[in-house]
């Protein structure tokens, strides 16, 4: 029916009254321009605006006009009689249902009399819903565009539908189907030679020996590519990069033996983005020297264990085997691991297989807030025992477990090597540790590494996904790599200020090519050699080569180095049969700093404790960490976001950042600055001390500049003044580390506490709180010193707090006496409230001062 005939019929219906059967939609005029709607944001059919035709109502009420000229049917309000009738109808229906159940029980009839009507009722309702859905779809299909109908009825579409830069590749799927029988053979070889020994070695650590694959049939169903994306920007001219959306749901039949038991793997499925890098490009056929194939992030892997499933269902064993198989797949094809394939003899193995990291991502998992309560206590819901798992590709890190806490503070640091900037994510999972059952999920969060590289530093509170509530505080910083040895001292100084011993200053890439003329471990046959290389506690191992005294490994590894001046690369070659050492070598990394471009390519090294002609061929490359450029604008936005998302502080009104009352309270704190050599008794010297800067003033200087500035302070060791209020004076040190997000408070000593009763000498101690809030988590307390008016504590306390929170936080210091409770008087001797927005706190030496104790301040 064309639009004109439709309009004619509508006009005829205007002249004769009729009752509309249902509200329906007028199809859009094909002559009008239809607004473009992106496929990603395509609306469901139920959300499409419904426009009724110009049809009068049954009672003669004239139709109302909408803004675009279409008419809508006036809706009659429901009368009070109808609403009362519906209530009585619902009540009667429920009474009838309950009465029928009661009647069946009262009469002693069979349960079948009750079950049969229930089944019929459910079936009738389901049939009615199905019919109604079909009618709705038919109506919408007749009135809506074909594109909307397709999007509404298909639950999951391939990547090329959602992303405009991802293209269809049905031609590639047809080629895969054709070549899959041959690729099947290659995959079997890969599983047998690469994955099997690694799984066997991992299971041997759990005293489960004898793992081997017996039969490997990957089936007839080939992988399917949902879309392909080709990169043409920010790509080296000597390489081609593409991403493939891989779906693989196989009909495989894989059997394995674990000791004397036989098991199997069926219904193996994998889904993820695969990156294919064609490099280097050469001038002879096939024009591409090699391939690098790998998953950017951990793919979704699922499979069924059969055979020994009854045995594997014992607690923990099934999960152990499943986890090890998934890990070993990741160790082959998930970054930083790659599957290299050489296509030309012109390309050396070093060019294709040498690790090439692009930078280091330093990750600081600070804390979490308001996590879900998973543990069940006697009184109901308890708390959780949370920990975090951080994944960057196949690299995995795990924080410590915080028992019985839904607001945990981990202060956990780790470093991940990044090989690809585009497409990788930092994935963080929070879990509740439980000894009696499987650990439960508390939520997850992910961060795009490309955004961190662009900003330089990201400090943010993340809302947890897959959780009812919860926030996670993380800080990430990007470090690029340089070949300039002069950058080493700067990064060493930065790591020393960080005070985290596990942080690195350089990255070492090692490519183990081969060995020649190894000594015989056994007189009867050649050795089965494998190589182990280590830097400090980091160890990497090559594959084992059967019966060969000149093995070729061609494997690359990456190590994080704390200080190249003091560390070495240790290499040992073992025979697997006997476990004997058949060669070793130690390379001092300080010599690599003196090499051109800090690298050695395919050099022979004479092995020690081996044959006279035994040599090891390897390549080494050292790169120094250098902080990436920080985007000042995005850094400011991150701090604002941290303020708004944090639930530990209250965000003040912007117009009232520095109220006069606050300035007066700051000025009332009479402290002697550690910078001043003037005597404490001089009242003029005390007034020369500048008050703490406001948040707006302290934010004018970058934190990195404040942290690197070095100030020389002269710190008076004693005081002869009892302070302005005669309550004594306290010596404090306050320092904030912007990199570690940590506030250090040291209570040195208190002097001149007034002695009002010689027979009742105070037993002083100090309590600390962070304001606003005065939460139990922020409470710190020194030990009690008996009978002393000049106690010395030298006690240090730490707080995990972001720079955004610091600028709106105060430190409350309370000096109490333990005898105050027993004597009936107030236990409080004096108090301090110190604003933490002073720029001096963020310097390298921090704030070192004497403070006058003030009278007790009542809590609001």
C-alpha angles and dihedrals in degrees: 000000000000123000094252095056088045092055090048092055091047091053090050090052089055090064097050121052115238138163114245115236094208141338111268137176127254110229114246119263107260090215091061121083111255113222113245114245118192115239092235092060097037111150124234118248091247089059096053115112113259115219117188123212123250096272122146119234124250094257094052096256108156116243120252122238123233125213094264094052099258119129125235130198114252109243116226115226117242112257125231091246092057093050092050090048091052091051092051090046093053091046092049092049092053092046089052092052094048091043093052091052091048091047093053091052094043094051093045093234125162119278088239089075088063100038096049096059090045092053092046091048093050092046091049092050091048092049090049092051092049092049092047091050091051091050092049091049091048091051093047092045090055094049106031131068121268092246093058092048092053094047092048095051101042114077100193125024129189120263095258090067095058103035119055093205093055114087133204116255109185088143089062092051090053090051091048090052090052097048098035095100089059093041086050089064092049091050091051090053091049093051093046098046102034113022100035098060092045093050090047091051093048093049091047088064087064093048091256104130135176101048114164138148114246104182127012117189113160093191134230100287109098125207116272125223112216094191144335130227122197119201116220100163129070090009127132113249089233095063144050119216126195135167122216125200098222125201117178121174104164135191089217126163111203123169126191140176124227106188105310095337127096123219139163147208122225137169093027112188132181132176129178148105113288120199119210117195117192108201146195106017111218135190097239130066130317083029090214118082098201150333133244114199123186146138114254093212134009108292125223106263127184135166142153124247114217136173104038091031092123090058093041091054088074107115112287100354098093091048090047095055092043092049093049093050091049091047093052092050086053091049089059104042112010119090130298081032117072136184104229120198120188116216101175137037089221090074117077121224090243093061092052104034106029110112112249110190116191097201150317126269113209110206125197115188100196109174148312133230137206097005122178119271109239104162119087118220132188091266094047130269112025127185134272137258098224131193132166132231115203119200128188103174107303092342110104131187130181131202126217120273116257108207122226098350133121092187100052124178110205104166087197122170129195139157127222125197111231118206099169123038098192120071102005124121138196104232119196123188123190117207139179112236114228126174096196099050144008116307111261127228118253097179141287140237136192134199127198109238091210090063091051091051090050094050098036093216129036120190110174149146109234124204108231119241123217088029134099091229141344142114130221124205114209135164123200130185128188123223121190123205127246135184093217113110089200089073091064098084093052094054092043089055091049093051090049091054089049091060093209110127096201096062120111135220101194144023124229119203115198127190114191106201108171148308130235132213100354116189120259115262090190128032095222102052145010120274128265095227131195127169130228120196124185142181111193106313095342114103132184129183134201126219120275117255115209119237101338129130091191102046124183112211106162094190130144131210138183127216132189111227123205097196122356091200092066106030137081140198109240119200128187129176118208136190108232096211098054101019089227124149107246099175143354141185136187121206119193109221094211089072089057089060089065095051122100109273086355093272142108119205123205097333124164117235124195110241119227124224090021138089122314091251097039111128137173121213116206145142126227133194128181124197129184123225117242124178113252122241111281117226101224094199095051090044090057090049090051090054091050090048090050089054094051095044099044115097095192096077134040114237109234127218111277092226091056102049094124109024118183092245091059092050090051092050090049092050091049091064103091107205130161110229116232088228092066120084091193118117119265093237092064106099091194091060091055092053091052091067110107115235121247113285120248122246092257093053096046092050092063091080120060114245090234090061092048092048094051097045112104118211127186111221130190106211117198110225099208143019132214096195124089089211134251094298096037092243097115135258132269128212112218138175119200122181131168124202109207092194095051094036087226133137116208118200120184122191104204107173147320123225136190098020103177116253105212096166118033089202092054108053110181125250098214129200133164130234125196130201134172115230140250099043108023088216123182090242092062095050116115127174136190126217121272117257112205124231099348134132093185104044122180116207110159086189120159127206132186134212128190106222136147122240090246092056093042092062091059099040133095128203114227114203119188125186111204138174123224091216092062091079092053097045094051095240129109113293092211116099098176144329143216134200112196121186110224096209091092110125089217090069091064095053122102094258095036128205115324114180151137115244130199112234113237130208119274114292114211115232118247 
